[in-house]
Amino acid sequence: MAHTHTLLTPTVIAKEALMQLENNMVMGNLVHRGYVTEFAKEGAKIGTSVTIRKPNKFKVTKSRVRVTHMLTEQSITLTVATQAHVSWVFTTAQLTMTIDEYSKRYIQPACAALANQVDLDLCSLYDDVWNQVHESTGFVTPESFIVLGKAAQLMDEEAVPAEERCVVLNPAANWSLANAMKSLYVTDVSKPALKKGFLARIANFEIYMDQNIRAHTTGQYHDTGSDPGIQHQTAAGTANATAIIACNFKWTGSADLLKTGDVFTISGVYAVNPISGESTGQLRKFVVTANVTSMETVSTAGTVAVHIDPPLIHTGPYKTIDTVPASQATINVIGNECEPYPQNLAFHKNAFALVTVPLEMPDGAWGARESHNGLNIRVVKDYDIDADYEVCRLDILYGVKTLYPELACRIYGAEG
């Protein structure tokens, strides 16, 4: 049946744009998108924030006598921080195209660009995550089931729900794993048509490819002078419930000693199961949350403050470690200094959040807004009488946030 060439309405264009936006997302379709209602109550604009309360945790007392534990209410703030748009011009005659023709020429590439930006921002949240694994053979492109098993084990030990787990890989890791495990599974042929980037379901993970996976370059944490073999050590025992440790370094140079997103372990400090509070037998990994720059000379040791996550808590329901660091315990940064490592991600849906909220419509403008499945988009068109062409733009207003970093794990890729 032939298409009728009727004038495209703003609602038709907005509906098509919203569908194309969702179809072109990878990370954006795998994370939590349930906070639109909260922002609607706040009258969302750029900079609008909502406070999200995290679940309370309780400690069991083995006693007939009642013991009351004081709760520490925890919360995070999610902010609508970004307005992004794509704009183009066309003639009025082109509004008589069919929606299929118009979408192929304008809407699809425009929404692919918007979706790519959202995915990039979500992948950039890797530096909030402290858990990390890599192949047994070292920092190489993930190429075996073993690395997925390591990620799954670590997430099990962190009591991450088994459902709604995903792995998002860069192209190199995606095709390396596809080749290595091609005999282990039969791909569900229906899913690639429905989910962009879908590879397979393995080790209880749905695995996807996203070219927006970021690479992290570690800090220059070794001494660059005449004594490169020095140890980096924590100061004497650290108090309970702190997110700062004092470290002693000998170091020269002007680069960042440690960078936001660097991961390290402390000798003798082990992770605990968040439910039982018992040691998992794995060294607790910590992520640096602010760049550390030192200008100490090689002949002296400088004490620097390192901001970390998770905080050092060794008692109570929010316990993260089995014991505080011993005096002069050695820290070991993961990865070679100044080397870039792709930060593939394994995570539960609730580890990260994306919220897009409806933008206000300009008074008297030709345009429309559409909302569906936690996504929102606005289309606005205007006419330039001097140039005799139409100007169209698609806008989204959104925010991204790491909700529960403990529900995620980085899978390091190959350096360089």
Stockholm file with secondary structure:
# STOCKHOLM 1.0

chainA/1-416         MAHTHTLLTPTVIAKEALMQLENNMVMGNLVHRGYVTEFAKEGAKIGTSVTIRKPNKFKVTKSRVRVTHMLTEQSITLTVATQAHVSWVFTTAQLTMTIDEYSKRYIQPACAALANQVDLDLCSLYDDVWNQVHESTGFVTPESFIVLGKAAQLMDEEAVPAEERCVVLNPAANWSLANAMKSLYVTDVSKPALKKGFLARIANFEIYMDQNIRAHTTGQYHDTGSDPGIQHQTAAGTANATAIIACNFKWTGSADLLKTGDVFTISGVYAVNPISGESTGQLRKFVVTANVTSMETVSTAGTVAVHIDPPLIHTGPYKTIDTVPASQATINVIGNECEPYPQNLAFHKNAFALVTVPLEMPDGAWGARESHNGLNIRVVKDYDIDADYEVCRLDILYGVKTLYPELACRIYGAEG
#=GR chainA/1-416 SS CCCCCCCCCHHHHHHHHHHHHHHTCSGGGTSBCCCHHHHHHHTCCTTCEEEEECCCCCCCCCSSSCCCCCCCCCEEEEECCEEEEEEEEECGGGGGSCHHHHIIIIIHHHHHHHHHHHHHHHHGGGGGCCCEECCTTSSCCCCSHHHHHHHHHHHHHTTCCSSSEEEEECHHHHHHHHHHTTTTCCCCTTHHHHSTTEEEEETTEEEEECTTCCEEECCCCSCCSSCTTCCCEECSCCCTTEEEEEEEECCCSSSCSBCTTCEEEEEEEEEECTTTCCEEEEEEEEEECSCBCCCCCTTSCEEEEEEEEEEECCSSTTCCBSSCCCTTCBEEESSCTTCEEEEEEEEEGGGEEEEEECCCCCTTCEEEEEEETTEEEEEEEEEETTTTEEEEEEEEEEEEEESCGGGEEEEECCCC
#=GC SS_cons         CCCCCCCCCHHHHHHHHHHHHHHTCSGGGTSBCCCHHHHHHHTCCTTCEEEEECCCCCCCCCSSSCCCCCCCCCEEEEECCEEEEEEEEECGGGGGSCHHHHIIIIIHHHHHHHHHHHHHHHHGGGGGCCCEECCTTSSCCCCSHHHHHHHHHHHHHTTCCSSSEEEEECHHHHHHHHHHTTTTCCCCTTHHHHSTTEEEEETTEEEEECTTCCEEECCCCSCCSSCTTCCCEECSCCCTTEEEEEEEECCCSSSCSBCTTCEEEEEEEEEECTTTCCEEEEEEEEEECSCBCCCCCTTSCEEEEEEEEEEECCSSTTCCBSSCCCTTCBEEESSCTTCEEEEEEEEEGGGEEEEEECCCCCTTCEEEEEEETTEEEEEEEEEETTTTEEEEEEEEEEEEEESCGGGEEEEECCCC
//
